[in-house]
């Protein structure tokens, strides 16, 4: 078996997805699983469909095409604002896309007309995290420019929170989004059927909310795969937090000093970290590096501490655990580590039922 190895527990992913879909359905909120972190892998897509998914979301057209080519036929939503250069591919492979630029929507309209297709769009609203979105006071006028475009249907509006600055969803922000829906439907005479209240960071708000709301959709990735709320890294009750783990092999195990010697400059990544002389310690090197994973997103097992890394080596200290060459160490992952290791061609992906 090859290492480093990403261990993907299909049963736990199915459990997490099904539980979230069922719980949020009680709030009249649908779940659109986000497949970008697993690159639209068909195995995971089929697990999610079996758990009740009715639509997928992804940020890359290539991932959406991968699912379509593998026979995944349920609707697919592109959640990154389309590139002008990809308009034809977006219309061909994506049923819906999230948008915040008139120029892009006009290009999608042209591409859809040329291909004799209809393309749905969700207009993104900026609610404070300062990533994508039209400012709230400009949304209605923005939509007026879109409603007459041929082969384009406004399916709804949405927002994104917690990704750039960690701005959390709350009652005030969701109320504003709901009011914009009411205003748009009244002023423009249209019906909006997808009101997307954000990502995994919105779960606690959605489950706790008791007020009237038009929010009827969430786009969930991290909650399904890692069982936690992103902003707080807090486990979600009833979900597995270890559906995805990463195992790496020890390639050196020695007792070494903690303080380097010789003339010292910056390392290969332009860093010069503070080092304290702590005497000799039990150090191990794992065949895993920054080319394979976001090291800061690794959660070490008890008794093992990550102390340094470079492209291909992960240095750990294990004063109370006698690591040996050939031994495997398994890490739990934060989202950043899962995303990077899933994207690395050097990391083996193993699906366990």
N, C-alpha and C positions, 0 to 999 in steps of 0.2 A: 504494500500500500504506500502511496506517495505522500510526502510531507513537504511543506506545510499543508494542512488539510482543514477545509471548512466542513464542519459536521452539521448537516441540516436535518433536523428532526421533523419529518413530514406530519406525523401525528400531532405534535405540539403546535405547528403552524395551523393545521386544520382546526384544532381546538380553539386557538386564540381567535381566528377569523370567525368561526361560527358563533362563538360566545359574543363577540362584539356586534356582529350582524344582528343577532337575536335581541341583545340588550337595547341597541339603538333603535331597532324597529318598534319597540314599545314606546319610543319617543317620536315615532313617525319620521325617523331619520334613516336614510339609506346609507350604506357603506360602499364606497368605491375603493377597493384595494389599490395601493400604489406599488407597481412592480419595478420601479426604476432601480431599487437597491439590489434586486436579483436579475437585472438586465433582461427582464421579460422572459425569464426561463420558463419554457413550456411545462416542465414538471411542476413547478410551483404554481403556475397559472391554473393547471388542472386541479390541484389541491384546493385552491381558492374557489374555483367554480363549484367543486363538490361541497364546499363549506357554505355556499349560498351566494357567492358573488354574481352580480348581474352586469357589471361593467368594470373595466380596468382603467387605471390612470397611469401614465408614464411620462417622463420628461424628454424621452428620446424617440424620434420616429423610428430609428433602427430597432429599438426594442419592441415597439408596437408591430413593426413589419415581421419581426421574428415570431411573435405570437400568431399573427395572421398566417404566416407561411406554415406554421405547425398545425393549423386547423382550428385555432381558437377563434370562434366566430362571434362571441358576445361583443357588444359595443366597446370602443376604446377611446379614451380621452387623453389628449396631449396637454400636459399641465405646465409646460414651459411655453412662454409666448413664442409662436412660430417664427422662424427665420424667413425673411423674404425669399431667400434662395431655395427654401424647401417647400414653398407653398403648394406645389403640385403634389409632392409626396404626402404632405399633411392631409390634403383633401382626399387623396387616394386611400390612405391607410387609417386615418383617424375619423371617427364619427363626429367628435366634438373637440374643440380646442379652447384653451383659456386665452383671452386677448385683452390688451390694454392700449393698442395702437391702431388708429384708423387706417394708416397706410398699409399695415399688415392685413387687416380685414378686407380692404379693397383688393389686395393681391390674392387673398383666398377666394374672394368672389369671382375674380377673373379665372382663376384655376378651376374652380368648381363649375363655372359656366362652360369652360372649354371641355371639361370631362363629362359634362351633363350630369353632375352630381349635386346634391344639396349638402351643405356643411353647417353643422351646428356650432354656435359659439357661446361661451360664457364670458361675460364681461367682468373683469376683475376690478375690485374696488380697494383703494388704499385706505387702510384703517390704522395706520400708525407704525407698522414694522418697517416701512420704507423700502420694500422690495418692489414687486410689480403692482400696478393698479392705478385706475383713474381716481382722481380726488373726488370725494363724495359729492361736493357741490357741482361737479361737472358731469356726473354720470348720466343724468337724464338727457342733456344736450348731446352727449356722446352717443347715446342710444338712438336719438333722432337721426343722426347721420348714418346709422347702420341699418335701420329697419327697411329702407328702400333698396338696399343692395341686392342684386339678383343672386339666387342660389345660396343665400346666407339666411339662417334662421337663428334669432337670438333665443337660446334655450334657457338662459338664466343669468344670474350674477353670482359672484363668489368673492372670497377674500383669502389672503394668506397671512398668517401671523406666526410669530415665534422663530422664524428661520434666520432672519438677519440680526435683529436686535433682541430677540427673546420676548417681544411684546406679547403679553398673554391675552387670549380672548376673554371677554367679560360681558355682562348683561348689556352695558351701554353700547358696546361695539356691535353686538348681535341685534340689538334693538334698532340701531341705525341701519344696518343692512336690511332688516325686515321692512323698515319704513320706506327704504328706497325701492323695494319690490312693489309695495302697495302703490307708491307714486308712479312708478314706471308703467304698471298695468293700467292705472287710471288715466294717465296723460297720453299714453301711446296706444292704448287699446289692444294690448298684447297680453298673452298669458305666459308667465315664466314658470317652468316646471322643475328647474334645478336651482336650488338656492344653497350654495356650497359654503358652509361656515368654517372652512379651514381644514387643518390636518390633524395629526395625532394630538397636538397640543390643545385641541378643542374638546377632547373627550370628557374631561371632568366637568366642563361647563355644560356640555350636552346632557350628561347623565344627571346632573344636579338641577338643571333648569326646570322651573315650574311656571314660568311666565309664558304668555302667548308669544309665539315666534313663527316666522316663515322659514326658518332654517330647516331644510329637509335632506341635507347631504353632508357627509364628511369624507375627505380623502385620506385614507389611513395606510401608512406603511410601517413606521416604527412600532406602533402599538401592536400590530399583528405579529411582526417578526420578533420583536424583543420584549413585548409585554409591558412596556412602560410609557409614561408621559414624558415627552422630550425635555421640556423646559426644566422640570424638576428631577428627571431621571428616577421618578417614583414608580414603583411597580403598580400595575393595575390589578385590582382584586380579581382573583379567579383565573389570571392568565399566567402562562409559563414565561419566565424571563430567560430561560436557557434553551430555547428552541434552536439557537445558532451558537456554536462554539468553534474555536480555532485551536488546532493542535499543531505543535512544532517539536522538532527533534533536537536534543542536546548534541552538539558537535564538539564541545570542549568543556571539561569540568576540572577546575584547579583552584587551589588557594593562591590568591594574588594580593599585592598591596592595593590599597584604595587610592593612593596618591601617585600620579604619573611623575616621571622624571625626565629631565632634559629641557632644552629651550622650547617653550610652548607658544603656539599661535592659535589660529582658529581651526576648527575641524572641517571636514569635507562639506558641511552644510552651512558654513559661515558662522558657526556658533562658538562661544567660549564660555562654557558653563562653570559655575563656581564648584570647586572640589575641596572637600575637607578630608584631611588625613584621619582615617578611622582604623588604621592598622591593617592587618591582613584579614581577608574575608574569603568565604567559599563563594566562588564566582563560576557561573556557567554561561556558555554561549549557545544560543539556539539559532537554527538555520531559518531565520525569519528577519525581515528588515523593512525599512521604510518603503521599499519598492513593492512590498507585498501587503502592507497594512498601515493604517494610521495608528502609530504606536501609542499615542495618548488615549486612544479608545479601547485599549486592552485592559481587562480586569483580571489581575493575577489571582491564582489560587492562594489559599492561606499558606504562609511561610515562604512565599516567593515574591520578590520585589524587582520590578523592571528598573534598572538604573541608567541604561544608556542604549543607544541604537545607532546604526548606520544603514547603508543601503541594503545589506544582506545579512547583518548580524544583530541579534538582540541579546544584550548582556543583562543577566539577572543575578541577583544575590539570593542565596538560600541558606542562611546560617543554621536553620533548624531542619532543613530537608537535604539529605545527601543525594544530590543529583548525579547521575552517571551518564557517560557517553552512550547514545542510543536511546535514552529514556525520552518519553514524550511528555510534554507539558501542555495542558489544555487551559485556554483562557475563555472567560466570558467576554462578550463584546458590547461596546456601545455602538451607536448607529454609524459613527464615522469609521470605525474599524470594520464593521460588516460591509459597508459600501466599498471600501478600498480593497478588502480581501476578495470580495465577490468579483470585483473588476480585474483582479490580477490574474494573468494567464499562468503565473507560477504557483498559484494556490489550487490544489486539487479540491473539487467539490464532490462531497459524498452525501447522497440522500438516504436517510435511514427511515424506514417505515415503522 
